[in-house]
Amino acid sequence: MSQVPASAVESPLSSFTESDIVDHRLIGARLRPPASKAVIDKSIAAGVAAGLSHEMAEVLTASAADQQQLRRALRSPKAQRFGSEEFTYIEFDVVTWRILPSPDNIRFEDEHARGTIRMPRFGAVKGEALLTFEMDSADKMIDAMAPRIADMVANNPHVGSILDRGIETPGWLSAVRLTTDVGTVTRLESTDGFGRTVAAHEGLGITFKDVAWNLRPRSRRAINLLNDLVDWAGSDIVTDEQARKVRCSIMPNARVIIAFSAPRAFDRARRRLVAHLHMAPPMTFSTATTLNAKANAAVDNLYERELLPVPNGMTAEEVRNILDGTQREHNLLPDQVAVLACGALNPHPNKRQARAVNEAIADLTGTKPKLEERTQLAAEVALRGFPADKRLTALRSALERAWRWSVLRGVELTCRTPLDLLSEALRELVQAGDAAGPATAELAALASYHLVGGRTQLLTRSEFGRRGSNTEPQQIMRQLTKTDAGLRQLCQVVLDGRAGRNPQELADGTMPQDDLITDAETLTPERLHELADLSDGEGITHESPEDRFAVALKGFQDRLDDLLAAALRVGEVTDQDGIALVDTLGYENSNVRTTLAEVTDLVSEWRGARRRASRMRADRDQSGETR
């Protein structure tokens, strides 16, 4: 078996600079007349001898333009690794009427994540490079695919070049077992090459339904099509339509996956392969599609390393399926899914979870993601219930900024009611020493979802930093959690958001209500900023040494958050090519290094003192129990 380096991967679609129409006979020379039953049986036997199932061997045989070429390929499989996955494949000419435009294409990643595609995702036969796809209605599948295929034909600039020149760059293909109300068939699917496949079908004059069901192997219609193509391929007296059909009849040297080695099932391994092909180098997919592909890879890696946060009463598999959009029917509310996404994909930088997320993204793109990119992934997953339009960009940007607050990194979902969380958060406000507690974090994360995605967007990203009313979302969230009034207002925002009401402003000293409040004003972005400004500087104002100590520690934590935000802003300054200047120019300041080292030493001393105090407290408790 020969090993192929990843660098050998060709761009899925080349930019054509020639407009010449290729002589159809050059492409048609690869076609062979319909094979006899004996030849077909020989090819199937060769596939089985190569370790394939009879089903796989049959679909390869039915798809081959030349049976001798197929058997040679089966004797010389190749292997290529992408990240942690290795795929074994064979190269041979595939007739295009055996390639199904994939219903689980990367171009649909955003629609799959949002549940708007009306089709399920691929499954896989355990241990085999064989996908499965099940729908209760073939007609529904045709209806779901039709607009996507039509859009590709209308808007893909490469369609015209394929009609004139045929497929010049081969794609990756996989076998899929398709089950609907009309039975089960096995076909090849366009793992990588959806646009090329659709263009070839346009040139052949066939439909999705033809490929899936009408042009069955050895059927009269399929045999007649091949006979016609072979006749036209050897003739110089053909119509333009006939010549075009011959040019579109073959995907030359297609890479058909026959085996794989990966820490996950084939459907997920295939999904990662396609993401690899389209993100290194990047392709021009939408931001939502790219973020969802990265997020799903990160969720898979967290699941496989047993690092996903799992609320009580749930399983890790349920969490994975909710976060990657596979499971759309579940008991979590949208704001709870948002908290789950924030906790899983927005962990603290020095945690194993962060390393797992970084590893998954670097595995796809070859580049370690920056801190804010993880927060973007979390925000994208949280907002999957919103349509992928221009508004989504503003929502994602605001939520991502709110979730940069360090307290929200790794937030845990407990599914407690907002009022229960408020009660605990108020206790934390008085008792917490160095940071907001877990109930405060969960309440703030829930509220941030509604402040961004409610009827009126109350949190927006500042374009100018912290200047007057341009306070960043993370600073607003932090300030609102400093006082009992701010926490109560966040709780009211959650209650109103879940009920579909406009957010109501709470009067001073009142408690949240899960109802319309008499004479309550609707909370506006301007009023939210005012409430945050009022909260800034209030805090806890008791006179005991312990309370002064708590205030000092909160002040330290706030400045630390400001420092992190300032450091992240340095990385956001880019040149005309979009490259961060700090990555090219760097930064060196001995005073900064010295100051940070001093702060680190102080924090280490404080941690040591905290551990000693904890041991002394434990000793006192133990001695008290023995008396």
ZITA-V462976 format. One record per residue. RES is the residue in one letter. D_FIRST is the distance of its C-alpha to the first C-alpha in whole Angstrom. Layout:
# ZITA-V462976
res-><RES/RES>
d_first-><D_FIRST/D_FIRST>
This chain:
# ZITA-V462976
res-><M/S/Q/V/P/A/S/A/V/E/S/P/L/S/S/F/T/E/S/D/I/V/D/H/R/L/I/G/A/R/L/R/P/P/A/S/K/A/V/I/D/K/S/I/A/A/G/V/A/A/G/L/S/H/E/M/A/E/V/L/T/A/S/A/A/D/Q/Q/Q/L/R/R/A/L/R/S/P/K/A/Q/R/F/G/S/E/E/F/T/Y/I/E/F/D/V/V/T/W/R/I/L/P/S/P/D/N/I/R/F/E/D/E/H/A/R/G/T/I/R/M/P/R/F/G/A/V/K/G/E/A/L/L/T/F/E/M/D/S/A/D/K/M/I/D/A/M/A/P/R/I/A/D/M/V/A/N/N/P/H/V/G/S/I/L/D/R/G/I/E/T/P/G/W/L/S/A/V/R/L/T/T/D/V/G/T/V/T/R/L/E/S/T/D/G/F/G/R/T/V/A/A/H/E/G/L/G/I/T/F/K/D/V/A/W/N/L/R/P/R/S/R/R/A/I/N/L/L/N/D/L/V/D/W/A/G/S/D/I/V/T/D/E/Q/A/R/K/V/R/C/S/I/M/P/N/A/R/V/I/I/A/F/S/A/P/R/A/F/D/R/A/R/R/R/L/V/A/H/L/H/M/A/P/P/M/T/F/S/T/A/T/T/L/N/A/K/A/N/A/A/V/D/N/L/Y/E/R/E/L/L/P/V/P/N/G/M/T/A/E/E/V/R/N/I/L/D/G/T/Q/R/E/H/N/L/L/P/D/Q/V/A/V/L/A/C/G/A/L/N/P/H/P/N/K/R/Q/A/R/A/V/N/E/A/I/A/D/L/T/G/T/K/P/K/L/E/E/R/T/Q/L/A/A/E/V/A/L/R/G/F/P/A/D/K/R/L/T/A/L/R/S/A/L/E/R/A/W/R/W/S/V/L/R/G/V/E/L/T/C/R/T/P/L/D/L/L/S/E/A/L/R/E/L/V/Q/A/G/D/A/A/G/P/A/T/A/E/L/A/A/L/A/S/Y/H/L/V/G/G/R/T/Q/L/L/T/R/S/E/F/G/R/R/G/S/N/T/E/P/Q/Q/I/M/R/Q/L/T/K/T/D/A/G/L/R/Q/L/C/Q/V/V/L/D/G/R/A/G/R/N/P/Q/E/L/A/D/G/T/M/P/Q/D/D/L/I/T/D/A/E/T/L/T/P/E/R/L/H/E/L/A/D/L/S/D/G/E/G/I/T/H/E/S/P/E/D/R/F/A/V/A/L/K/G/F/Q/D/R/L/D/D/L/L/A/A/A/L/R/V/G/E/V/T/D/Q/D/G/I/A/L/V/D/T/L/G/Y/E/N/S/N/V/R/T/T/L/A/E/V/T/D/L/V/S/E/W/R/G/A/R/R/R/A/S/R/M/R/A/D/R/D/Q/S/G/E/T/R>
d_first-><0/4/7/10/13/16/18/16/18/20/24/24/27/28/32/33/36/36/38/38/37/34/35/34/33/30/28/30/28/25/27/27/30/30/28/30/29/28/25/24/24/22/19/20/20/16/15/17/15/12/14/15/19/21/23/19/19/22/22/19/21/24/22/21/23/21/20/19/17/16/15/13/11/10/9/6/5/5/7/10/13/17/19/19/16/13/12/9/10/10/12/15/19/21/25/26/29/26/25/28/29/28/31/29/29/29/32/34/33/37/38/36/37/41/41/42/39/40/37/35/31/28/28/25/24/23/20/18/17/20/23/27/30/34/37/40/41/39/42/42/38/39/42/40/37/40/41/38/36/40/40/36/38/41/40/36/37/34/35/37/34/32/35/35/32/30/27/25/23/20/20/18/19/19/21/24/27/30/33/37/40/39/36/32/30/26/25/22/24/24/22/22/25/28/30/28/28/32/33/31/33/36/35/35/38/36/37/35/36/35/32/32/35/36/33/32/30/32/35/38/37/34/34/37/35/32/35/37/34/33/37/37/34/35/39/40/43/42/43/42/41/39/37/36/35/33/31/31/29/25/23/21/17/17/14/15/14/13/12/13/14/18/21/23/23/20/24/24/21/21/24/23/20/23/25/22/22/26/27/25/27/30/30/34/34/37/38/38/35/33/35/34/31/31/33/31/28/31/32/29/29/32/32/29/31/34/36/37/41/42/46/48/47/44/40/37/35/39/39/35/36/39/38/35/37/35/39/42/44/45/48/48/50/49/50/49/45/46/47/44/42/44/43/40/38/41/41/43/41/41/40/36/36/37/34/32/33/32/29/28/29/28/24/25/27/26/30/32/34/38/40/42/39/38/42/41/38/41/43/41/40/44/45/43/46/47/46/44/47/48/50/47/46/50/49/46/47/51/49/46/49/51/48/48/51/50/51/49/46/45/47/48/48/51/52/56/58/59/63/61/59/62/64/62/61/65/65/62/64/67/65/62/62/59/57/57/56/54/56/57/53/53/56/55/52/53/56/53/52/55/56/53/53/56/59/60/57/59/56/55/53/56/55/57/57/60/63/65/64/61/60/56/55/54/57/59/57/58/62/62/61/64/67/67/68/65/63/65/65/61/62/64/61/58/61/62/58/57/61/60/63/64/64/67/69/70/74/75/75/73/71/68/68/66/68/70/72/76/77/73/72/68/66/65/63/66/68/64/64/68/67/64/67/69/67/66/68/70/68/70/73/74/76/75/73/70/70/71/68/66/67/66/62/62/63/60/57/58/58/55/54/55/54/50/51/52/49/47/49/49/45/46/48/45/46/46/42/42/41/43/45/45/41/42/45/45/48/50/53/54/57/55/52/56/57/54/53/57/56/53/56/58/56/55/58/59/56/57/61/59/58/61/63/61/61/65/65/63/65/68/67/66/70/71/70/71/75>
